[in-house]
Amino acid sequence: MADAKKPKLPKGRHRSQIKRHKQSLKRAERNATIRSEVRTFIKKVRQSVEKKDAALAKTALLDAIKKIDKAVSKGILHSKNRSRKISRLSKLVASLGK
């Protein structure tokens, strides 16, 4: 079976190129999922602030911060993006205490 050849690729395509493209699609899907989760947690914070529920807002804020930090550590969000999001959410939650 040493004579078994790999299937020919269309002209101008490389195996490494095909593999990298598959990997990029997988990563893009994972990144989109995590970004969506971050947005969902941010919405929960905003909804609890609208309801004027300080206790719920604080717990939602902590959960959102964890999600945002995780996204940054995986390289999905930039660290300055994290700082901006957390700062704005914290300011919102702090406005309930006044």
Number of C-alpha atoms within 10 A of each C-alpha: 4 4 5 6 7 6 6 7 10 7 6 5 10 11 9 9 10 12 10 12 12 12 12 12 11 11 13 13 12 13 17 12 12 19 16 12 16 21 14 14 20 21 14 18 25 18 15 19 22 14 10 15 14 18 13 16 25 19 14 22 23 15 16 24 21 14 20 27 19 15 20 16 12 11 11 18 18 14 15 10 12 15 13 11 15 19 11 11 20 17 10 17 24 14 12 15 8 5
